[in-house]
Amino acid sequence: MPTTLEVRCTDDACEMDMFELHYTYDMPDDVGVADFVCPHCRESDPLEAIEL
């Protein structure tokens, strides 16, 4: 099963509350939330991982 990373956008002006990233191929170990942008506001700074 591929790795899933759940992410939330904490920007109050953004309409996106959360989204999931599904890795379907081998990702380098150092890839994290900072390597992605919010699909709605296109910012990376307000993103944080949701720890389950």
Short mmCIF file of the C-alpha atoms (twelve columns), coordinates in Angstrom:
data_MODEL
# 
_entry.id   MODEL 
# 
loop_
_atom_site.group_PDB 
_atom_site.id 
_atom_site.type_symbol 
_atom_site.label_atom_id 
_atom_site.label_alt_id 
_atom_site.label_comp_id 
_atom_site.label_asym_id 
_atom_site.label_seq_id 
_atom_site.Cartn_x 
_atom_site.Cartn_y 
_atom_site.Cartn_z 
_atom_site.pdbx_PDB_model_num 
ATOM 1  C CA . MET A 1  0.000   0.000  0.000  1 
ATOM 2  C CA . PRO A 2  1.423   3.419  -0.902 1 
ATOM 3  C CA . THR A 3  2.412   5.889  1.758  1 
ATOM 4  C CA . THR A 4  -0.203  8.546  2.517  1 
ATOM 5  C CA . LEU A 5  0.606   11.991 3.865  1 
ATOM 6  C CA . GLU A 6  -2.352  13.988 5.180  1 
ATOM 7  C CA . VAL A 7  -1.783  17.736 5.047  1 
ATOM 8  C CA . ARG A 8  -3.734  20.767 6.225  1 
ATOM 9  C CA . CYS A 9  -3.482  24.355 5.053  1 
ATOM 10 C CA . THR A 10 -3.494  26.723 8.026  1 
ATOM 11 C CA . ASP A 11 -3.928  29.926 5.975  1 
ATOM 12 C CA . ASP A 12 -7.189  31.509 7.204  1 
ATOM 13 C CA . ALA A 13 -7.797  33.048 3.759  1 
ATOM 14 C CA . CYS A 14 -7.549  29.654 2.020  1 
ATOM 15 C CA . GLU A 15 -10.637 27.548 1.294  1 
ATOM 16 C CA . MET A 16 -8.708  24.225 1.463  1 
ATOM 17 C CA . ASP A 17 -8.806  22.606 4.872  1 
ATOM 18 C CA . MET A 18 -6.970  19.335 4.163  1 
ATOM 19 C CA . PHE A 19 -5.792  17.018 1.408  1 
ATOM 20 C CA . GLU A 20 -3.943  13.721 1.041  1 
ATOM 21 C CA . LEU A 21 -0.795  12.933 -0.870 1 
ATOM 22 C CA . HIS A 22 -0.489  9.316  -1.993 1 
ATOM 23 C CA . TYR A 23 3.000   8.222  -2.963 1 
ATOM 24 C CA . THR A 24 2.639   5.590  -5.680 1 
ATOM 25 C CA . TYR A 25 6.369   5.333  -6.306 1 
ATOM 26 C CA . ASP A 26 9.502   5.482  -4.197 1 
ATOM 27 C CA . MET A 27 10.008  8.945  -2.781 1 
ATOM 28 C CA . PRO A 28 13.340  10.041 -1.312 1 
ATOM 29 C CA . ASP A 29 13.421  9.801  2.488  1 
ATOM 30 C CA . ASP A 30 13.884  13.554 2.869  1 
ATOM 31 C CA . VAL A 31 10.642  14.503 1.024  1 
ATOM 32 C CA . GLY A 32 8.186   16.192 3.359  1 
ATOM 33 C CA . VAL A 33 5.397   18.739 3.576  1 
ATOM 34 C CA . ALA A 34 7.760   21.613 2.700  1 
ATOM 35 C CA . ASP A 35 8.250   20.105 -0.774 1 
ATOM 36 C CA . PHE A 36 4.586   20.632 -1.724 1 
ATOM 37 C CA . VAL A 37 2.181   23.544 -2.162 1 
ATOM 38 C CA . CYS A 38 -1.494  23.868 -1.333 1 
ATOM 39 C CA . PRO A 39 -3.532  23.035 -4.465 1 
ATOM 40 C CA . HIS A 40 -5.861  25.967 -3.737 1 
ATOM 41 C CA . CYS A 41 -3.749  28.921 -2.546 1 
ATOM 42 C CA . ARG A 42 -0.429  27.666 -4.034 1 
ATOM 43 C CA . GLU A 43 1.481   28.457 -0.817 1 
ATOM 44 C CA . SER A 44 3.818   26.084 1.000  1 
ATOM 45 C CA . ASP A 45 4.446   27.985 4.245  1 
ATOM 46 C CA . PRO A 46 0.998   27.387 5.810  1 
ATOM 47 C CA . LEU A 47 1.078   23.620 5.204  1 
ATOM 48 C CA . GLU A 48 1.504   21.187 8.071  1 
ATOM 49 C CA . ALA A 49 1.281   17.420 8.333  1 
ATOM 50 C CA . ILE A 50 -1.667  15.894 10.149 1 
ATOM 51 C CA . GLU A 51 -0.343  13.315 12.595 1 
ATOM 52 C CA . LEU A 52 -2.736  10.412 13.171 1 
# 
